Amino acid sequence: MAISLLQLTPVSFPYFIRNSHPKLNSRTSILVHFVKSNPMSSGSDPGPVRRASSAKIFKVPDLETDQVDLIADQSFQRYFLSSSTRRRSGNGVAVVWFRNDLRVLDNEALYKAWVSSESVLPVYCVDPRLFGATHYFGFPKTGGTKMQAVESKCSIRGCIKMPASLGPPPPSIGDWGCIPSTESLGLSSQDVSKGMKFVGGESAALSRVYEYFWKKDLLKKYKETRNGMLGPDYSTKFSPWLASGSVSPRLIHEEVKRYEKERLANDSTYWVLFELIWRDYFRFLSVKYGNALFHLGGPRNVEKRWSQDIKLFESWRDGTTGYPIIDANMKELATTGFMSNRGRQIVCSFLVRDMGIDWRMGAEWFETCLLDYDPCSNYGNWTYGAGVGNDPREDRYFSIPKQAQTYDPEGEYAAYWLPQLQSLPKDKRNFPGKLYIEQIVPLKFGSTATTRNQGRYMASARKGNLGHRGQRR
Ligand SMILES: Cc1cc2nc3c(=O)[nH]c(=O)nc-3n(C[C@H](O)[C@H](O)[C@H](O)COP(=O)(O)OP(=O)(O)OC[C@H]3O[C@@H](n4cnc5c(N)ncnc54)[C@H](O)[C@@H]3O)c2cc1C
């Protein structure tokens, strides 16, 4: 099953390695090995070209380098083994193969290697398969940017305490290898010109935890803000670092518990952990269903007719569907490699319900673009959204006008990504009619075209036949 593959986008991949914690770099280094294979396929079209814009770029985390180093040092101290409890009893060299646990803190394999050896040799292999094409539709795997049951009773072990230094690496290593450049992997590097720009590496991950929980004190209102779409602070933005393993979910759990003890415990502090349980849930689901997660009929082998209309798909991919909330989200994805959870649910529903397009095309495009791409979470959520997943409700439909009205009432998000809408009155930005490009498909339920239709849609919504997944949480 493909879930064991490390999947990082070119932004995240060399970036996350290069920016890994100085403790790892200066004291141990990572031996980088480039697995040789056939030349990269030439079909790595990076997709929509980014537009330059003077709009503000949000750096995540938004801290100076010296602050990042300081916070990383403090976090390391908190999770270090004290020297009195340090024991090392092994012989020889232990090789640690870093896949996507690209961190030093709470890294069980690294700890066990350290305990059972005289020196540790950390190795990272650059796997060219990550830069090949997606399984069904041949998109570049790496794009140009790049439970209740469990919840109730299980206990979560604490973070593995690491030694302050892993000691010197084995003396015989002459060539430590190097990180291949983006270009040498057949990809053109693209600078984020707008929206959020993630900083890679363990130090940045720890800094984001510090920034979100402690510095900006945003954890206490996460539940109220988490459905936002614009800017860095409506949600944690931990996902890219979780996907590359630059931070462990256990460390986040411990930090939430510390926050609850030192500041306050409320629905919001609980909700971050609840979302992490969804992440676990999709991992367990992948283990249970294996490759079925990637099949058209999904884990439940649902038979449905799907279209692969390329014109429709491209308008979705490029953000030219004529529905501002869809287009804005798709442009954000292509530009930054990120999209909010709300946005992901909306564009997924639009593709599969309103366009009737094969959900795997959407999932593969997400695979190409997402900085936080993770096979379990991505395919788990796509199968769920497409009604072929482990969800008792097959017909979840997100009404586009209702989502726009609820989550972008003033069209701020739409106008940020579609500057041509900025001059419109706020209530028209998501309902611009002829002032925006033509809608490529009518909506299955409700229409944004006229007030009368909006009224009809609202009546329909009141009758309860436009359910959406928001009810889940
Ligand atoms: C169609 C679709 C595809 C998705 N693909 C991915 C993916 O490839 N990788 C990925 O990490 N997430 C994926 N998600 C889940 C979710 O959208 C992102 O985890 C979230 O938007 C990341 O932002 P955040 O870190 O600010 O999340 P927060 O709201 O701050 O949540 C904290 C953490 O909880 C976890 N989490 C939250 N929601 C979910 C969820 N629905 N499923 C699984 N874990 C969740 C993430 O690890 C996240 O970092 C997908 C969702 C949808 C609807």
The ligand as an SDF file (V2000), in Angstrom:
LIG
                    3D

 53 58  0  0  0  0  0  0  0  0999 V2000
  -10.7660   16.5870    0.7360 C   0  0  0  0  0  0  0  0  0  0  0  0
   -9.8160   16.7520    1.9100 C   0  0  0  0  0  0  0  0  0  0  0  0
   -8.4840   16.3850    1.7810 C   0  0  0  0  0  0  0  0  0  0  0  0
   -7.6040   16.5090    2.8700 C   0  0  0  0  0  0  0  0  0  0  0  0
   -6.2910   16.1430    2.7190 N   0  0  0  0  0  0  0  0  0  0  0  0
   -5.4420   16.2370    3.7820 C   0  0  0  0  0  0  0  0  0  0  0  0
   -4.0800   15.8450    3.6690 C   0  0  0  0  0  0  0  0  0  0  0  0
   -3.6160   15.3720    2.6250 O   0  0  0  0  0  0  0  0  0  0  0  0
   -3.2750   16.0070    4.7560 N   0  0  0  0  0  0  0  0  0  0  0  0
   -3.7480   16.5010    5.9520 C   0  0  0  0  0  0  0  0  0  0  0  0
   -2.9750   16.6460    6.9040 O   0  0  0  0  0  0  0  0  0  0  0  0
   -5.0370   16.8430    6.0890 N   0  0  0  0  0  0  0  0  0  0  0  0
   -5.8960   16.7330    5.0480 C   0  0  0  0  0  0  0  0  0  0  0  0
   -7.2020   17.1170    5.1990 N   0  0  0  0  0  0  0  0  0  0  0  0
   -7.6910   17.4690    6.5470 C   0  0  0  0  0  0  0  0  0  0  0  0
   -7.6850   18.9670    6.9300 C   0  0  0  0  0  0  0  0  0  0  0  0
   -8.2640   19.7340    5.9230 O   0  0  0  0  0  0  0  0  0  0  0  0
   -6.2790   19.4930    7.2200 C   0  0  0  0  0  0  0  0  0  0  0  0
   -5.6180   18.6340    8.1220 O   0  0  0  0  0  0  0  0  0  0  0  0
   -6.3490   20.8800    7.8720 C   0  0  0  0  0  0  0  0  0  0  0  0
   -7.0130   21.7700    7.0280 O   0  0  0  0  0  0  0  0  0  0  0  0
   -4.9330   21.3620    8.1370 C   0  0  0  0  0  0  0  0  0  0  0  0
   -4.9510   22.6550    8.6730 O   0  0  0  0  0  0  0  0  0  0  0  0
   -4.5870   22.9000   10.1940 P   0  0  0  0  0  0  0  0  0  0  0  0
   -3.3170   22.2140   10.5390 O   0  0  0  0  0  0  0  0  0  0  0  0
   -4.6440   24.3540   10.4390 O   0  0  0  0  0  0  0  0  0  0  0  0
   -5.8000   22.1520   10.9110 O   0  0  0  0  0  0  0  0  0  0  0  0
   -6.4450   22.3500   12.3490 P   0  0  0  0  0  0  0  0  0  0  0  0
   -7.8720   22.6980   12.1520 O   0  0  0  0  0  0  0  0  0  0  0  0
   -5.6540   23.2740   13.1620 O   0  0  0  0  0  0  0  0  0  0  0  0
   -6.4050   20.8820   12.9760 O   0  0  0  0  0  0  0  0  0  0  0  0
   -5.2610   20.4050   13.7240 C   0  0  0  0  0  0  0  0  0  0  0  0
   -4.7590   19.1230   13.0880 C   0  0  0  0  0  0  0  0  0  0  0  0
   -5.7750   18.1120   13.1480 O   0  0  0  0  0  0  0  0  0  0  0  0
   -5.6850   17.2810   11.9840 C   0  0  0  0  0  0  0  0  0  0  0  0
   -6.9380   17.3650   11.2150 N   0  0  0  0  0  0  0  0  0  0  0  0
   -7.8400   18.3700   11.1910 C   0  0  0  0  0  0  0  0  0  0  0  0
   -8.8850   18.0620   10.3950 N   0  0  0  0  0  0  0  0  0  0  0  0
   -8.6260   16.8390    9.8920 C   0  0  0  0  0  0  0  0  0  0  0  0
   -9.3280   15.9580    8.9960 C   0  0  0  0  0  0  0  0  0  0  0  0
  -10.5090   16.2880    8.4590 N   0  0  0  0  0  0  0  0  0  0  0  0
   -8.7510   14.7930    8.6660 N   0  0  0  0  0  0  0  0  0  0  0  0
   -7.5520   14.4320    9.1890 C   0  0  0  0  0  0  0  0  0  0  0  0
   -6.8600   15.2000   10.0500 N   0  0  0  0  0  0  0  0  0  0  0  0
   -7.3850   16.3900   10.3930 C   0  0  0  0  0  0  0  0  0  0  0  0
   -4.5310   17.8000   11.1500 C   0  0  0  0  0  0  0  0  0  0  0  0
   -3.3850   17.0510   11.4620 O   0  0  0  0  0  0  0  0  0  0  0  0
   -4.3950   19.2460   11.6220 C   0  0  0  0  0  0  0  0  0  0  0  0
   -3.1000   19.7510   11.4650 O   0  0  0  0  0  0  0  0  0  0  0  0
   -8.0990   16.9990    4.1090 C   0  0  0  0  0  0  0  0  0  0  0  0
   -9.4420   17.3760    4.2260 C   0  0  0  0  0  0  0  0  0  0  0  0
  -10.2940   17.2520    3.1390 C   0  0  0  0  0  0  0  0  0  0  0  0
  -11.7410   17.6600    3.2940 C   0  0  0  0  0  0  0  0  0  0  0  0
  1  2  1  0
  2  3  1  0
  2 52  2  0
  3  4  2  0
  4  5  1  0
  4 50  1  0
  5  6  2  0
  6  7  1  0
  6 13  1  0
  7  8  2  0
  7  9  1  0
  9 10  1  0
 10 11  2  0
 10 12  1  0
 12 13  2  0
 13 14  1  0
 14 15  1  0
 14 50  1  0
 15 16  1  0
 16 17  1  0
 16 18  1  0
 18 19  1  0
 18 20  1  0
 20 21  1  0
 20 22  1  0
 22 23  1  0
 23 24  1  0
 24 25  2  0
 24 26  1  0
 24 27  1  0
 27 28  1  0
 28 29  2  0
 28 30  1  0
 28 31  1  0
 31 32  1  0
 32 33  1  0
 33 34  1  0
 33 48  1  0
 34 35  1  0
 35 36  1  0
 35 46  1  0
 36 37  1  0
 36 45  1  0
 37 38  2  0
 38 39  1  0
 39 40  1  0
 39 45  2  0
 40 41  1  0
 40 42  2  0
 42 43  1  0
 43 44  2  0
 44 45  1  0
 46 47  1  0
 46 48  1  0
 48 49  1  0
 50 51  2  0
 51 52  1  0
 52 53  1  0
M  END
$$$$
